[in-house]
């Protein structure tokens, strides 16, 4: 499936005047006789033996301009043509001087666009330069310069020789033809043999940018120049993948649309191209707004194109492709049916023999195959294969779209094999995929996709026949695809996953290498230049690949590597944010300018790439802000690469190795729980010791999923999961089910870990333990695992250790490396008037806090005073925080989960951007502040995690709604324990204080329900 762009060239365009002035100056000095001769010449253009343009050419003395009295430029010539030059010998007699069939099929691809030249003072005499693979300056300079004449003809011209003058023109034609032949009929940037040469497209873009810059917006040709520039930028993006190019292409296409008045016959063209560029960006970044906007533009282009217009089929095809892309993303059957209808209409409107026919057939075949995979109608399958075969048959060898169409045919044959089992289909699929890969040069961004398709077809045959040669061959293809330096990261990651799959099945020696390849690609999928929401959407689709890779490493005895991979491949977004705040003192000592630039760019990225001016004045559109953000992300990458090139900074901001990660366990063991379908294990880090591997044979991924489903059902039935409020009380009936779940966690997970670490049952001297959990375990109360319903024989984790959580090892290291503490100052924000239901016991909670704080420095914001702005400002002034308010969880966009304050929400996204270097402790006496998103279980997307990112080194939070009457009791016991010695409070003792406050609550409230005390958790040091 491909979406095309079209060029529009105006006959009165001034776009190359600045280049032509330079050329004429050069020609005047080198070939003055040629320019001064006023003998008229005639240029004749024949298309399929039919004359479509006849232009008299005269010479204005000293100007070097071919003035044309009439000129017809065809923007879409798609067949060969003959260019002839005649000498005008009189009123009725002409002599043929030169005739050359200089370009073959697909003229616009081969030749570039005809560009009309307009000189000041000669507006009524447009002239034409044909831009081929080199610029006009190169063509004319090489064709007409004296030295070049010698090279072309073997002799210098005689200034008085008419034949010599004609020979020079013939030399020009011959040179154009030679350029065409040498480039295989296309510019070398597009050609399959010379893809590495990027000068052509770069120079085209430079020329068009200059033309746009010199042309006023009021000029009628400005929209077409912008449109063409957008197409060149889009082409370069599709080849090289630079996000800046696609952003710029969209901006140019949008400007072209804006400058083209409604009702203008050219309006559909820039609309179509804008839709194409938006869809191209969607395929790279995944923003649904781009998808919907692209469809709207394609639909508008179709609506504005009259029936019978030659561009109607291509625009229908583009609309069909965009609808199919949306179907594949959202699954609405109306989209696939509408897409097929548009493609069928495009095929019907395109006559046989038309060069666009193969593309229309290819797109129709793809759409039919997509519907077959959804509905299973064999007629769709057979029809799709027939269309793909026809598209391949009609595509000449050497055509740049041949590999794509071969690959699509191979895919459709593979689908039929999987459905019907005919071995001829899988063999044919492999042959087509191999041909597509062979025809595509290394370094082409589509090569990983074709290689991956070949690997899939080989793997399919291996699974059917069991031939290890097929498995080995598929590994070669998958490894090449995933290791490619170019191409879509999501395609490369999918290839790495398949590599892992086949290497696991065959016990191949490359298995660890495959895992390492996948881990390295994941941060590229969740690129820093994307919004946090888009990064999370990409990560949600990655699934369990990191946990599976870690399980494989453990299976192969590489526990150190498993720890490093789990650290590198989880909490990607949080890690990126922390890196933006990395001190650069060591870099500054060597390269102060580079360090300052990194800090500046990192700061802008950290704040969402919005300058103060743009935020306050609102002068930037969301599109402009997003484009600026991506440009900053690219600059950030470039700066980091420059720093890494410095001596001693090769590993700057690279993932930490184990010898540094182990420092997180200085105050107690850190235990990583890895849950994979392959196996489940615990990996314990002890300071100064090797990683301790603790197998968990009785814990399986299926069992964890079942426990999580049961626990969710229990929370719902007890009325504490879905309410984003502090409930008055927990409903009856949850203790029995809760006890069973906690007992399973104890038997199969927590008890084996404590036994391996030799923890003893001694409630008086409790060590610290940190849990770093993966997958669905993140939603289970590990901190409370135990046997609770057996009287004296009960045993639970509270009697062995004080539990804390950390999303990553790096987060704990960051929290431990705190700057010098500022004087203690406490902020209490209590019961803001948020419009939600009243929370009765928050005033009592505040009284308890104030009594325990006594004469220490504190600020209180209550009710209407607790506005979003005042709370955020006070958080910057105070290093301790207590929030007693409503919370809300946003399932569609976790970054919009929020604390409800007076007059507005304090969202998770806003919290992480606060950047509070002196923050120490936060008590979130609100609901579901450490609930997280089930699809992002490895990303710690919850308000407690956001507080940690903002700078709070120690956080008390809740996993679900808390019972309002108990909140003051927990808070009172917590602060009483923490402030009992009269000294400055220490946030490192927060976990201990929470442990004993919950213990006291359980002891004093004999009838307390399990779900009432379980939600309180500690995060951080």
N, C-alpha and C positions, 0 to 999 in steps of 0.2 A: 504494500500500500504506500503510495507516494502522493504528496501534495505539491502542486507546481506553482510557480510564480511566472508572471509574464512581464515583458518590458514594453514600454511605450516611449517612442522617440519622436519629438516634434521637428518638423522641417525648419523651423525658425529658432531652434534652440541655440543659445550662446554658450553652451556648456564647455566647449573646448577652445574658445577664442583666445584664452591666455596662452595655451600651448601653441596654437597656430601662429601667434605673433612671433614666438621664439623661432619657429620653423622658418617662417618667411624671411626673417633676418638672416638665418644661416644660408638659405637658398639664394638669397640675393647676392651674397658675397661669393658663393661657390659656382653659381650657374646663372649669372646675370643675363646671358644671352637667351636662355630658356624662358625666363620670365618676361623679358621685354618683347619677345616675338608676339605680335598681335594676330597671327594667323589663327582663325577659328578652328577648333577641333570639335568633334562630336563624340559624346559618350553614349553608348547604347547598351541597355541592360535587357537581356532576353530571359524569360522564365518559361521553361518547357516549350521552347521554340516560339513563344508568343512575346512580342515586344511589349513590355509594361512601362518602360521609361525611356525617353529619348531626350537628351539634354545637350544644348549647344554650349560649348565651352569657349570662352574668349580670354584673352590675356590683357589685364590692365597693367600698363607699364610700371614695373617696380613693386607691384603689390604682392605678387606671388599668390594670387587668389584665383581659383577656378570659379568664376561667377556663373551661376545657373539661372537661366530665365524661368525655367520650370523644373521642379524636382519632386518626385513622388517617392517617399521613403516607406517601405513596407516593414512594419515592426515584426511581423511573424512570417518570414519567407521560409518555407520548409522543404525546398527542393533545390536541385542544382541550377545554376544559371550561368550565362555567358556574358562576359563584359568585353565589349569591343570599342576600339578607338579608331576614328576615321579622320582623315585630312579633308577639309572642305576645299575642293578645287574650283568651285564656281557655284552658280545658282542651282545647278541640277546634277552636279557630278561630285562624287566623294570617292576617296581611295582608302581601302582598309589598311591601317597601319599595324594594329595588333589586335588579336582576338584570343581570349583565354577563358576556358571554363575553370574558374579558379576555386570554387567551393562546391562541395557535394551536399548530401542531405543534412537537414537540421542546421540551416544557415546561421540562425541566431546563436546556436551553441558553438558552431565552428568559427564564425567570423567575429563574434561580439556584436555590438549593436552599431548600425550606421549612426554616425553622430553629425548633426548639422552644425556648420560653423557660421557664425555671424560676426562680422567685423563692424566696429563703429563707423557709421556713415554709409554702410552698405546693407542696411536692414532688408532691402528688397531683393538682395542677391545672395540668398543662402548658398553655401557650398558644403561639400560632403567629404569627410575623411572616413575611410573604413578602418575601424580599430580591430586588428586581429590579435594575436597572442602577445604582441608587443605594442607599445604606444605609437601614436601617430608620429611622434618625433623620431622614433627608431625607424619606422617604415620609410618616411620621406628622406630622412638623413642618409640611410643606407642606400636607398634607391637612386637618389639624385646627386649625392655628393661625388666629387671628381674621383676620389680615391676608391669609393665603392664601385663607380662605373668600371674602373679598371678590373676590379675583382669579378664583376658580373659579365662584362663583354670582352675583356681582354685588351681593350684599347680605349684611349681617351677620346672624348667626342670632339668633333670639329664644330666650332661655334657656328659656322656657316652651313653646316651639313644638315639639310632637312631630314634626311634618312637617319642621321645620327640622333637627331632630336626625337624622332619617332622610336628609335631603338631604346632611348632612355625610358620612354613611356612603357615600351614592351618589357624593359627590365623591371620596372615597377610591378607590372602585372605578374611577371615571372616570379618575382620575390614574394608577392602575396601568395601565389600558388605554392611556392616552396615552403613558406611558413605553414600553410595548411597541411601539406603532406608530412612535414616533419613532426607536426603535433598530432598526427593520427586523426585529423579532421576536427579536433577540439583543442581548446586551450590546454596547455600542459597541466594546469591546476586541476582540471577535470579528468584528464586522460588517465588511463590505467597504468601507463608505463612511466609517467613522470610526475606522480603525485607529490613527490617531495619538493618539487619546485613551486614555491608559493608566491614568487615574485609577481606573477601575472595578476592574481586577484588582489594582491596588496596595492599594486600600481593602479589598477582599475578603481579601487576604492579611493585612493589618494586623488586621482583625477576627478572623480565624481564629487568628492568632498570639496575640492577647490571650486568646481562648477557651482555647487550649491551655495558656497560661501559668497561667490561673486554675483550671484543672481538675486535680485530683489524679490521679496515675496509677491509683489504685485505682477511680476512677469508671468505670462501664461504658461511658460514651459517649466516653471519652478516645481509644480506638483510631479511632473514626469521625472524630473531629475531626482527629487526626493524618493520617488518610487523605485527608480533604478538603483539608487544608492542603497536603499533598504534591501533590495534583492541581492546585491553583491554581499552585503554584510550577513544576510541570512545564509547565503551559500558558504561563506567562510566559516560561520558558526557550525553549519552542518558537517563541514570537513574537519575543523580543528577543535570545536567544542568550547570556545571562549565565551563565557556568559556575557561579557561586555558587548560582544558582537550582536547577540540576539536582542539584548536590551536596546542597543542603538538601532538595529533594524526595525524594531517595533516603533521606536520613536520617529524614525524617518517615514515609515509607512503611515503612521497616524497623522504626521504633519502633512503628508501628501493628501490624505483624505480630507483634512481640515481645510486645505487650500483649494480643493476642487469643489466648486459650487454644486448644490443639489440641482439635478436635471442635466448636468453636463454629461455628454456621452462617455467620457472617460472615467466617471465616478466608480463604476464597478471594478475597474482594474486595481486601483489602490486598496479598495475595500477587500477584494479577494486576497491580495498580497498581505494585507494586515492580518486577515484571518489565518493565513498560512503561517506567518511568523509567530502569532500568538499560540497556535497549536504546536509549533516546534518548541517553543519555550515550555509549554505544558508538559510535553513528553520528556523534557529534561528535568524540570523542577517540580512538577506535580501539583501546581496551584490550580484548583478548580475554577477560579475566576478567569484564568486564561483560557481554559477549555470552553466555558460558556460564552465568553466574549468572542473567541475565534469562530464558534458556530454562528453566532449572531452576525458577524461580518460576512462570513461565507453565504449565509442566507440572504443578506441584503444585496450582495453582489449578484446572486442568481436572480433575485426579484427584479433588479434593475437592468438585467441583460435581456434584450428582446429575443424572442424566438427567431431562429435563423441566423443569429449572430455567430461568427466562427468561434468565439470564446465560450459560448454557452455550455458545450459538453465538458470542457475542462473545469468550469466553475461548478457545474453539477457534481462532477467527480470529487472535487475538493470538499464540497458540502457533505457528500456521502461519506468520505473518509473521516471527517470531523465527528459526524454522528456516530460512526462505528467506534471511534476512540472513546466517546462518552459512554457508549454501551458497555465496552470492556471495563470501564472504571465503575459505572453505577448499576449496570445490569438491567436497564429499562428496555423491554422488548420493542417498544415503539421506535426506539432509536435505531435498532438493527434493521427493522422492516423499512423504515424511512431511508436508511443508508443504502439498502439494496435497491430500492426504487430509484434513488438518484443515480446510482451507478448504472442501472439498466437503461435509464433515460440517456445517460452520457454515451453509452455504447450505441444505442439506437440512432443518436444524432450524429455519430462520427462515421463518415463513409469508409468503406473498405479501401485500403491503400493509403489512408491518411496516417501520417507518422504518429499521431496520438492514439491510434486504435489499440496498440498493445497495452498502453498504460491503462486505458479505460477497462479493457478486458481483465487485466491483472487485478485492478481494484474490485471489480465485480466478483471475481473468483474468491478473493480474500473475504469479502463480506458474506458470501454464501457459506464459506467454511466456518466463519464465526457463528453464523446462525445454526449450522449443523451441530457444532459443539455444544450449543445451548439446548436445542430441541431434538436433535438426533434424527432428523429426516434425511434418509439416504439420497433422495433426489437433490437436496442441497449439496451433499458431498460430491456426487458425480458431476453435477453442473459446475461446481467450483473447480474441480480438477480439470474439466474440459476447458474452462475459461483460462486457467493458468497455463495449460498446454498451448492454447492458441496464442496467448501473449508471448510465450517463449518462442514459438515458431515464427512470429511476426517481428521479433526483435533481432536485428542483424548482429553478427559477431562484431565485437569491438564497441558496441553501444554501452554507455556507462550504466544503464539500468538492467543489463543482461544478468548480472549476478543476483540482484534482488529478485528478479522474476524467476530465475532458476531455484532460488532458495524457497520462494513461496510455493512453487510447484512441488518441490521436495517435501515441504511441510504437509501439503495436502495429501500427497501419496502416503506419507507416514501415518497420517490420521486414518486413512482408509485401511491401512495394514492393521492398525490397532483395533479397528472395528471388525474387519472381515478375515484377517489372518493370512492373506495371500502374500507369499514370500516375494513374488515379483514386485510388489509395491514397495517393500522395504529396500530391496536391492536398487530399484529405480530411484527411491528417495535418497539413498546414499550417493548414487551417481550424480544426481542433480546438486546435492549439497557440496559434493567434492568439486564439481565444476564451478559453482559459485565462489567457493574459497580460492580456487586456482586463478580465477579471473580477477581477483581483488588483491591489489598490492599490499605488502606489509606497511603498516603505518596508516592505513585507511581506517577511519573511525567505525565503518561497518564491518570490518574484518572479524572482530570478536563475535559479532552476532552470527555471521555465517559459519565460523568455526564451531560455535556452540551448537548450531543446528546440525552440523555434520556429526558432532559428538553425540547428540541425542539420538540421531538415526542409527549410529553404530551401536550405542548402548541398547537401543531397542532390539536390534538383531541379536546382540549378545544374550540378552535376557530370554530371547525366544529359542536360540540355537545352542547357547552355551559355549561358543567359540571364544577362547581367551584372546585370540588375535584381535577380535572386535573390541574387547574390553580395553586392551592395550592401546589400540588406535583411538578409542574414544578419550582415553586419558590424555593422549598427546594433544587432541583438539581442545579439550577443556582447559588443560594447563596453558596452552598458547593463548586462548581467549581470556582467561583470568589474569594472565601476566602481561597482557598488552598495555602499553603506556597510554593508549588512546581508546576512545569508545565510551559508551555509557557505563557508569559505575554499577548500575543495577544489572545490566547484562553481564558484566564481568563477575559480579557477585553470584549471579545465578549459575554461571559456568563453574565457579569455584565450588559451589554446593554440589553440583553434579560430579565434579572431580572427586570430592570427598565421598560421595555415595558409591561410585564405582570402585574407588581405591579401597573402601571399607569392605565391599563385597568380595573383592579379589585379594585382599590382604597385600595390596601393592606397597612397594617401598616408598612411594611418594606421598603417603597419606598425611604425614605431619606437614609436609611442604604445602599440600592442598589446604590444610587447616590454616596455616600461617598466611597463605594468600588471601583467604576469605576474611580473616581478622583485619588484615591491612586495608581491605577495600571498604569495610563498613563505615569508617569516618567519612569517606568520599561520598557515600550514598547520602549521609546526613550532613551535607556540606554546610560549613559555617555561613555561607552567603544566603542560605534559605532562612525563612522565618522559623521561629521555634516550633510553631504549629506544623509547618511543612516537614521540618526535620523529624518531629515525632511521628508524623504520618508515614514517612519512609521507614523509620525504625520499627513501627508496628508491623510492617510487612516482612521484616527480616526474620522474625520468629526466633527459634531456639538455636540458631546456628552457632552462637558463641558458646552456649552451654554444651552443645554436642561436640564442638572442637575441644573444649576442656575435658570432657569425658574421654575422648579419644586419647588425648595426651596422658591422662591418668592411666588409662588402660595400657599404654605403652611405657609406663614408668617415668613419664616426664611431668612430675607434679609441679616443679618450679615453673615450667612453661605454662601449665594449666592456670596457675595463679596469675601470671603475667597476662595471659589472654583474657581471662575473666575481668581483669582490671582494665585492659585496653578496649574491650568490646562492649562494656556495659556503662550505663550512665553517660553516654556519649555527649549529650547536650550539656549536662552539668560540667563535665570535664572541659568542654570548649569554653564555657563561661569562666571557669577558674583560670584557664590559661590566659584569657584576656586580662586577668588581674595579676599576672605573674610579675614580681619585681624584676627590674632589669639593671640593677646596680652593677653587676659584673660586666654586662655588655657596655654600659655607659663608660666604664673605666677604659675600654678599648676603642669603642666607636660611639661617642656621645650623641652625634647627630642621628645615627641609626636607632639608638635606644630611645631618643625623644620621639622620633617618628613612629616607632612601634607603640609607644605609650599613647600617642595622640590617636592613631588609627584604632588601637584596641579600645580606647575610651569611647570613640564614636560607635564602634560595633557593640560595645557593652550597653550603650544607651539606645540601641535600636537604629543607629545611623541617622538620627534626627538632630539637626543642629538646634540650638536654642532659638535662633531666629525663625527657623521653619516651624518649630512647635508653637511659638508664641504668635506668629503672624499667619500661620496656616497657608503659606504660599506654595508649598509643595503638595502635589497630588500623591495619593498612595502609590501610584505607578512610579513616580519620580523618586519617592523615598525608597521603594524596593530596589530600583535600579542603582541608586546611590549606595545602598547597603551591599549589594553584590559587588560593586566596584571596590568598595572598601575591603571586602573579604578577599578579593583577588590581590589587592595591594598588601594586605596583611600576610598572605602566603608568600608573596615576593620578598617582603622584609625578613621574614623568618628564614627563608632560603639563603638570603645574604648573610644573616647572622650565623647560620650553620656552616657557611663557607669560611668563617673565621677560625683561626687556631683555637683549640680548646672548647669550641662551641658546637661541635658536630652533633651532639645529642640534645641541643637546645629545644625544649618543649616536646621532645619525643617521649613515648610511653616509658614509664619507669620500669627498671629492672628489679628483680627480687631483692637484691642486696640493699636497695633503698626502701622498698615497700616494707621490709621486715621491721623497719624502725617504728611503724605504726603500732607494734605490739609491745612497746616499752612498759606500758602500765597494765598489761594483761593480755591474754591470748585473744587473737582475732580469728574467728572461725567463719570460713566461707562454705555455704551450703550450695552445692551444685546439683541441680535436678535436670536430668536429661533422659530421653527415651532409651539411650544406650545404657546408662547406669546412673546411680546416685551416690554421691560421696561428700564428705566433709574434708576440707583442707584447713589445718590449723597453723597459724603463724605464731611462733614464740620468739621473743627477742633473743638473738644470739644463737638460734638453733635452726636446724633444717625444717622444711615444711613437713608437718605430720599428716600423713594420709590416713583418713578414717573411713573405711568402706561402710556404706549403709545398705547392706544387701536386702533388708526387709522394707526399704523405702523405694518406691518406684514412681515414675512420672504419673502413671495412671492412678496410683493410690493418692498422690498429692492432689491431683485434679479432683478426685472424688471427695477428699477431705474439704477442699476449698468450696466445692458445690454445696456440700452439706452445711458448712459453716455459713455460707451466704444465705442459704435457706433458713438457717437458725436465726440469723440476725434479722432477716425480713419478718419472720413469724413473731419475733420478740419486739418488733417495732423500733429497731435502733439503726437499721441500715439506710433506709430511704429518707429519713427525716433530717434535714439539715438544720436541726434545732437542738437545744438542750432540753431533752424530754423531762417531764415531771417524774416519771418512773418507768422502769423497764417492765414490760408485760410478763405474765407468768409463763412457765412451761419450758424455759430454755436450759435449765441447769443440767438435766439428764443428758441431753444431746451434747452440751458443751463439755461435760466431763468425759464422754467417750472420745471426742475429738482431741482434747488435751492429753488423754491417756495414750492415744495412738502416736501423737507427736513425741511424747516422752519415751515410749518404748522403742520406736523405730528411728528417732532422730537425736533427741537431746541427751538421753541417758547414755547411748554409745559414745557420744562426744565427750561427756563429762568423765566417763570411765577411762577413755583413752588419754585424757589430760590429767588423770589421777586427782580429780577434785574430790574432796572429802565432805561428808555431811557435818558441817560445823557452822551453825547459824551465827555464831558470835564473831567469827573472823572470815568474812565473805570476800573472796577476790572478785575483781571485775572480769567480765567477759563481753566481747563485742561480736555481734552477729551480722554477717554480711550475706544476705540471702538472695537467691536467684529464682526466677520463674514465679510460679503460683505460691511458693512458700512465703513470698513477701506479704501475702494477705492472711497469713495464719499467725496466731499469737504464740510464737516460739518462746517469748519471754515469760510465759505462764504455764508452759508444759508441765504435766505432772499427773499423779494419781490423787484425786481429791475426795473420793466418796467411799473410802474403806476404813474410816476411823483412825486407829493408831498406826496402821500400816501405810498411811498416806505418805507420799514422797513427791516432791516437786522441785523445780529449779530454784525456787526462792531460798531453799535451805542449803544450796550449793554455791550460788554466785549471784552477783548483781548484774543484770543484763542491760546492755545498750545495743542500739542498732547503728550501722553506718551504711550509706548507699555504696560507697567505694572505699578502698584503702587510702587512696589519695586524699579524699575528703577528710579522713581522720588525721592524716599527716598535716594537712592545711590548718585544721582546727588546733592542732597541738603546737604549731609554730606561731603562736599569737604574739602581737607586739606588746610592748610594756603596757600594763593596765592603767587606765585612767581612774580618777576618783569615782567611787561607787555612786550611781544615780539611777533610781528606779522609776519606771513609768507604768502606771496602771490605767488602762483604757477599759472602762466598765459600762456595759449595757448601753451602747449607742442607740439613739432613736432611729433605727434603721428601717422602720416600717414593718419589720417582722414581729412575730409574737413576743410578748413581754417575758423576760427571764427573771422570775421572782427573787432568786437567792443571790444575785450578783452583788447587791448592796451588802449582804452579810459576808460575802467573799471579800469585798473591799475592806470591810471592818477588820477581818482577820489579818489581812495583809498589812494594813496600817498599824495594827497593834504589834505585830511581829517586827516591822521595820523600826518602830519606836521613833527615835530622833534622827534616823538616817535620812539622807537627801532623797526626796521622791517627788514626782509629779503625778497628779490625778486628772484624768479627762473622763468625765462621765456624761452620759446622755447626749444632749445636743452639742456639748463641747467636744465630743469625740468625733470630730469630722475627719475625713480622709486626709486632708492637708495637714491638720494640726497633729494628728497621730504620726504621720510620716516625719514631720519636722521634729517632733519630740523624740522619735526613735533615733534621730541623728544626734540628739543631745544626751540621751540616756543610754547606758550600756546594759541595763537590765530591763526586761519587759514582761508585763503580765496582761494578757488580753482575755477578757471575759465577754464573749459576744457570740452572735450567730456565725456559722460558717456555711458555705455552699460549695457543692462539688459539681463541676461542669463536665458531663460525660462526653460531649462532642468536642470540646476544646479544653483539655485539662489546665492549660495556662490561664484560663479565665475562671478557674476555681478561686474563691475569694473569701475574705473576712468582711462581714457586713458592718459598715460604720455609718455614722450619721451623714446622710446626704450622698452616699455613694459606697462603692465597693473598693477594697484594697485587694487587687488581684494578685495571683501567684506571679504573673509576668512582671508586675510592678515591684513586687517585693524583691525579686532577684536582682533588680537593677538599682536597688537602694545603695548597695556597696557601703557597708558600715564596718570599717576596719577595727573599731574599738568595741564592737558589740560583744557581749559575753554570754548572756543567757536570756531565753524566752520561754515563758510558760503560756501555752496556747490552751486556755480553758474554753475551748470552742469545739465544735463538732466536726469529726472526720478530717482532722488536720493532718493525719498521716494515713489516709485511705489509699490514695493513688489510683492509677488507671490500670485495669486488668490487662489491657492490650499492650501496656508499656510497663510490665512488671519489673523489667530490668533498668528502668530509667528514673525511678524515685520521683515521679511527678506528683508531688503533694506539697501542701503549704509548709509543713515542717522542713522538707528538703529545701524549699525556697528560702526559708529563714536561715538555714545553714549556709546557703549560697550568699545571702546578703551579708553574712559575717558572724552570725550567732554561733558560738562554738559548742553550745549545749542547749538542747531544746527538749521541753516536755510537751508532748502532743497526745492526740487521741486517735484511735483507729476507727471509731464509730461514735455515735451520739452518746453523750454522757448524761447521767441522771442528775438533774439540777440540784436536788437536795444534798447530794454527796459532794458536789464541787467545792463548797466552802470548807468542808471537813478535810478534804485532801489538801487544799491550798494551805489551810491553817497548820496541819501536821508537817507539810513540806517546808514551809518557811520557819517553823519552830525548830526543826532539825537543822536546817541550813544556817540559821542565825543564832544558834544557842550559845556560842562561845563569846559573843560580843565583838568579835573581830570582823574585818571586812569579809563579806560573803565570797566564797570561792566557787565558781561555776563548775569546777572539776568534781565537786561533791554533790552535784545536782542528781545524778543517777542514784547515789546512795540515799539522798533525802527522799526521792520518789519511792524507792524500794521500801523504806521504813514507814513512810506515810501510808502507802497502800496496805502494808502489813498491819499497821495499827487500825486502819479502817476495817479490815477483815476480822480482826480480833474483837473490836468493839461492837461491830454491827453483825450480830450472830446470824441474822436472817438475810443478810445481804445476798443478792443474786450474783451469780458468777459474772454475767455480762455487765454488771454495774461497776466492778473494779478492774476488769480485764482491759478496758480500752486504753488506760494510761500507759504510755511508753516513753522511753528516753532515747534521744538521738544525739550523737556527738561524743565529746570527751567527758 
